[in-house]
């Protein structure tokens, strides 16, 4: 029976690697997060972190079972060579968007606490580092390192990003509730453009860390329905700008293999 089950899994991972990947990803992460609801303190945090590694583990297992190259996959995770403008995008875009949000909230009468900005910088930097290593950034080898290139080999960049964004968003539901899929779905467009331009999952990890740290520490008002609307509206506006300026290609040239960075002649 065990042999038959293993063979069935191998067949599914080879013939339908994306279905296998998403299924395994959810199967790893969701039980951890449901268990975390019953825990508290540091143990709860540990279980949540372990669940966060679901996408990376699922990607590695799927690649291994389907006969892909783990070395090539890992190489994209640590790829750091990219023009400086893409590093500025990864680290600076969340800051720019957050500045725009604070200005918009001020215009709406929300009174951001500008004087607290310097006091928030240490927390921002700490969260940036921790997120890049364990609190979110570790998802990217699965989402952008594995799933997106395969989706783009079958679908347009727009459709591929929508599928991945929805799968990525629903994956967050046990942590953030029924509406927890919305923001990841929108943010997926920022990541697709970056990885299509650079082929670097490392830069996507930094972008992920930047969004998390900026949203946690540099939004200078207390949470409220107005803040939530401005937050989502700002992300949506940025995504629409990327879609419009790239005409839906999201940085992927028609002759460019999915997951391979743009190369200049």
Backbone torsions as a table, in degrees:
resi	resn	phi	psi	omega
1	UNK	NA	-43.3	179.3
2	UNK	-62.4	-40.5	179.8
3	UNK	-65.0	-41.5	179.3
4	UNK	-64.6	-40.7	178.7
5	UNK	-64.5	-43.5	179.0
6	UNK	-62.0	-40.6	179.5
7	UNK	-65.5	-38.9	178.4
8	UNK	-63.4	-41.8	178.4
9	UNK	-64.0	-42.6	180.0
10	UNK	-62.7	-41.3	179.3
11	UNK	-64.1	-44.6	179.8
12	UNK	-63.9	-42.5	-179.1
13	UNK	-66.7	-29.6	179.4
14	UNK	-81.2	-41.7	-175.7
15	UNK	-87.1	-33.6	-178.8
16	UNK	-132.6	66.0	-174.5
17	UNK	-60.7	-34.1	-179.5
18	UNK	-69.8	-41.1	176.7
19	UNK	-63.1	-43.7	178.5
20	UNK	-61.8	-44.1	-179.5
21	UNK	-60.3	-52.3	-177.8
22	UNK	-63.8	-40.9	178.9
23	UNK	-61.7	-44.8	-179.7
24	UNK	-68.2	-38.3	179.3
25	UNK	-58.3	-49.6	178.9
26	UNK	-66.2	-38.4	-178.1
27	UNK	-65.6	-28.4	177.5
28	UNK	-81.4	-48.1	-170.0
29	UNK	-78.6	-48.3	-172.4
30	UNK	-61.9	-42.6	176.6
31	UNK	-60.3	-36.7	177.9
32	UNK	-62.5	-44.9	-176.2
33	UNK	-73.3	-32.6	175.0
34	UNK	-67.7	-38.4	175.1
35	UNK	-63.4	-37.6	-178.9
36	UNK	-61.1	-26.4	178.2
37	UNK	-63.4	-23.0	-178.6
38	UNK	-93.2	-3.1	-174.4
39	UNK	-113.8	172.3	172.6
40	UNK	-148.8	173.9	178.3
41	UNK	68.5	-152.8	-175.3
42	UNK	-66.3	-31.5	179.4
43	UNK	-64.3	-39.8	177.4
44	UNK	-61.1	-43.3	179.5
45	UNK	-62.1	-43.4	-180.0
46	UNK	-60.6	-44.7	-178.6
47	UNK	-65.1	-38.9	177.5
48	UNK	-63.7	-43.0	179.5
49	UNK	-63.0	-43.8	178.9
50	UNK	-58.9	-43.4	177.9
51	UNK	-61.7	-31.1	-179.9
52	UNK	-65.8	-18.2	178.8
53	UNK	-85.1	2.9	-179.6
54	UNK	-52.9	-49.3	-178.5
55	UNK	-61.0	-42.0	-179.4
56	UNK	-67.4	-44.1	179.1
57	UNK	-64.5	-43.6	179.3
58	UNK	-61.4	-39.7	178.4
59	UNK	-63.4	-47.0	-178.9
60	UNK	-61.8	-43.5	179.7
61	UNK	-64.8	-43.1	-178.8
62	UNK	-64.5	-43.6	178.3
63	UNK	-61.4	-44.8	-179.9
64	UNK	-61.1	-45.9	-176.3
65	UNK	-73.6	-28.2	-177.2
66	UNK	-93.1	2.7	176.6
67	UNK	81.8	17.9	178.2
68	UNK	-80.6	-179.1	-176.9
69	UNK	-99.4	109.2	174.9
70	UNK	-66.6	-32.2	-179.9
71	UNK	-65.3	-43.6	178.9
72	UNK	-64.0	-42.5	178.3
73	UNK	-61.2	-47.7	-179.3
74	UNK	-65.0	-33.7	179.9
75	UNK	-61.8	-34.8	178.9
76	UNK	-73.9	-25.4	179.4
77	UNK	-69.1	-35.0	-177.1
78	UNK	-103.4	7.9	-178.4
79	UNK	-69.9	116.5	-177.1
80	UNK	-112.8	-15.3	-178.8
81	UNK	-73.7	112.8	178.3
82	UNK	-161.1	149.9	176.5
83	UNK	-53.9	148.9	-174.0
84	UNK	-59.1	-28.6	-178.1
85	UNK	-62.3	-28.3	179.7
86	UNK	-79.6	-30.6	171.7
87	UNK	-65.6	-40.9	177.6
88	UNK	-64.6	-37.2	176.4
89	UNK	-62.0	-48.6	-176.1
90	UNK	-63.2	-42.3	-175.3
91	UNK	-93.4	-27.2	-173.6
92	UNK	-97.6	-28.7	-177.0
93	UNK	-59.0	-46.0	177.9
94	UNK	-59.3	-35.9	178.2
95	UNK	-66.5	-42.5	179.9
96	UNK	-63.9	-44.6	178.9
97	UNK	-63.6	-40.9	-179.3
98	UNK	-66.5	-35.5	175.6
99	UNK	-62.2	-45.2	178.2
100	UNK	-60.9	-39.1	178.2
101	UNK	-62.8	-45.1	-178.7
102	UNK	-64.2	-39.7	177.3
103	UNK	-64.2	-43.2	179.5
104	UNK	-63.3	-41.5	179.6
105	UNK	-66.2	-36.5	176.4
106	UNK	-63.3	-41.1	178.8
107	UNK	-64.5	-25.2	179.6
108	UNK	-92.3	6.3	175.8
109	UNK	83.9	19.0	-177.4
110	UNK	-85.8	-10.9	174.8
111	UNK	55.2	70.0	174.6
112	UNK	-58.9	145.5	-178.5
113	UNK	-85.9	76.8	-176.1
114	UNK	-60.2	-33.9	-176.9
115	UNK	-68.4	-15.2	-179.7
116	UNK	-89.2	-0.7	-172.5
117	UNK	-59.1	-48.7	-178.1
118	UNK	-62.5	-35.7	179.1
119	UNK	-67.4	-22.3	-178.0
120	UNK	-86.9	-14.0	-175.0
121	UNK	-61.4	-45.7	178.7
122	UNK	-57.9	-42.6	177.7
123	UNK	-63.9	-38.9	177.3
124	UNK	-60.4	-48.1	-177.9
125	UNK	-65.0	-39.8	178.4
126	UNK	-63.8	-44.9	179.2
127	UNK	-66.4	-37.8	177.0
128	UNK	-56.4	-47.0	-178.9
129	UNK	-68.3	-47.5	-177.5
130	UNK	-65.0	-38.3	-179.8
131	UNK	-67.4	-39.3	179.6
132	UNK	-62.2	-30.0	-175.1
133	UNK	-94.9	-47.1	-173.0
134	UNK	-134.2	-24.0	-170.4
135	UNK	-103.6	52.1	175.8
136	UNK	131.0	-45.2	-179.1
137	UNK	-60.7	-28.8	-178.5
138	UNK	-69.3	-8.5	176.0
139	UNK	-72.3	-29.6	-168.0
140	UNK	-61.9	-33.9	175.2
141	UNK	-57.6	-25.8	176.4
142	UNK	-84.6	-52.0	-174.6
143	UNK	-69.4	-61.3	-176.6
144	UNK	-89.8	-23.2	-179.7
145	UNK	-81.6	-30.3	-177.7
146	UNK	-115.8	-57.3	-169.1
147	UNK	-70.4	-46.0	-173.9
148	UNK	-61.2	-47.4	179.4
149	UNK	-58.6	-36.8	-179.3
150	UNK	-73.2	-36.8	176.2
151	UNK	-66.4	-39.4	-179.5
152	UNK	-72.3	-18.0	175.9
153	UNK	-75.0	-15.1	-178.9
154	UNK	-114.7	-24.4	-174.0
155	UNK	-130.9	166.6	173.4
156	UNK	-65.7	158.7	178.3
157	UNK	-56.0	-36.7	179.0
158	UNK	-63.3	-50.9	-178.4
159	UNK	-64.9	-43.5	179.7
160	UNK	-59.2	-42.1	-179.1
161	UNK	-69.4	-37.6	176.9
162	UNK	-63.5	-43.8	179.2
163	UNK	-62.8	-48.4	-178.8
164	UNK	-65.5	-42.6	-179.8
165	UNK	-60.9	-38.5	178.3
166	UNK	-68.3	-44.9	178.4
167	UNK	-63.7	-41.1	177.6
168	UNK	-64.6	-42.1	-178.9
169	UNK	-67.3	-46.5	180.0
170	UNK	-62.1	-33.6	177.2
171	UNK	-56.5	-30.5	-178.6
172	UNK	-81.4	-10.7	-171.4
173	UNK	-55.2	-43.2	178.8
174	UNK	-60.1	-24.8	179.7
175	UNK	-87.2	-39.4	-169.3
176	UNK	-117.7	3.0	177.0
177	UNK	90.8	179.1	-173.1
178	UNK	-57.9	-31.1	179.7
179	UNK	-91.6	7.8	-175.9
180	UNK	-68.5	-10.2	-178.4
181	UNK	-84.1	-14.7	-168.7
182	UNK	-67.9	-53.7	-176.9
183	UNK	-62.8	-46.3	175.9
184	UNK	-58.2	-37.4	178.6
185	UNK	-59.2	-41.3	180.0
186	UNK	-73.8	-44.4	-177.0
187	UNK	-65.8	-21.7	-177.8
188	UNK	-55.2	-29.9	-178.2
189	UNK	-68.7	-33.0	177.6
190	UNK	-65.1	-39.1	-177.6
191	UNK	-73.5	-40.1	-179.3
192	UNK	-59.8	-44.7	179.6
193	UNK	-60.1	-43.7	-176.4
194	UNK	-65.8	-47.6	-176.8
195	UNK	-72.3	-30.7	176.4
196	UNK	-67.9	-32.3	-179.9
197	UNK	-79.6	-29.8	-171.3
198	UNK	-118.8	-23.5	-173.0
199	UNK	69.4	11.8	-175.0
200	UNK	-105.0	115.5	173.4
201	UNK	-74.4	-28.5	178.0
202	UNK	-57.3	-43.3	179.2
203	UNK	-66.9	-32.7	174.7
204	UNK	-66.6	-36.2	175.6
205	UNK	-60.7	-44.1	179.4
206	UNK	-67.1	-38.1	177.2
207	UNK	-63.5	-42.7	177.7
208	UNK	-60.0	-45.9	179.2
209	UNK	-63.8	-38.0	-179.3
210	UNK	-65.6	-43.5	178.5
211	UNK	-62.7	-45.3	-178.1
212	UNK	-63.9	-47.4	-177.3
213	UNK	-66.6	-41.3	-179.3
214	UNK	-66.7	-42.8	-179.1
215	UNK	-67.2	-35.2	-178.5
216	UNK	-74.2	-33.4	-169.0
217	UNK	-121.6	-21.1	-171.8
218	UNK	-110.0	4.5	170.5
219	UNK	-86.9	108.4	-162.9
220	UNK	-90.7	26.4	176.5
221	UNK	-133.6	160.4	175.0
222	UNK	-70.8	151.6	-179.2
223	UNK	-64.3	143.1	179.9
224	UNK	-164.7	166.9	176.0
225	UNK	-56.9	-36.9	178.6
226	UNK	-63.7	-43.6	178.7
227	UNK	-61.7	-42.5	-180.0
228	UNK	-62.5	-40.8	179.8
229	UNK	-67.2	-43.4	178.9
230	UNK	-65.1	-39.7	178.7
231	UNK	-59.6	-53.9	-179.4
232	UNK	-64.6	-40.8	179.6
233	UNK	-62.8	-37.9	179.4
234	UNK	-67.6	-43.8	177.7
235	UNK	-63.8	-41.9	-179.3
236	UNK	-65.3	-40.9	178.0
237	UNK	-61.7	-43.2	178.1
238	UNK	-63.0	-42.2	179.0
239	UNK	-63.5	-40.8	179.9
240	UNK	-66.5	-34.3	176.3
241	UNK	-63.7	-44.1	178.6
242	UNK	-62.9	-44.0	179.9
243	UNK	-61.9	-44.3	-176.6
244	UNK	-68.9	-45.3	-175.2
245	UNK	-71.9	-24.3	177.8
246	UNK	-100.2	2.6	-177.7
247	UNK	53.7	37.9	177.0
248	UNK	81.5	-1.6	-179.9
249	UNK	-80.9	-19.8	176.9
250	UNK	53.3	40.8	176.1
251	UNK	85.5	-4.2	-178.5
252	UNK	-95.6	118.6	176.4
253	UNK	-72.2	152.8	179.2
254	UNK	-57.9	-31.5	-177.7
255	UNK	-99.0	10.6	-175.7
256	UNK	-95.8	122.9	176.4
257	UNK	-59.6	138.8	179.9
258	UNK	-56.0	134.0	177.1
259	UNK	83.7	2.0	178.0
260	UNK	-105.4	131.8	-174.3
261	UNK	-66.4	155.6	176.9
262	UNK	-65.5	134.2	178.3
263	UNK	-119.7	136.4	-180.0
264	UNK	-94.7	141.9	-179.7
265	UNK	-69.0	NA	NA
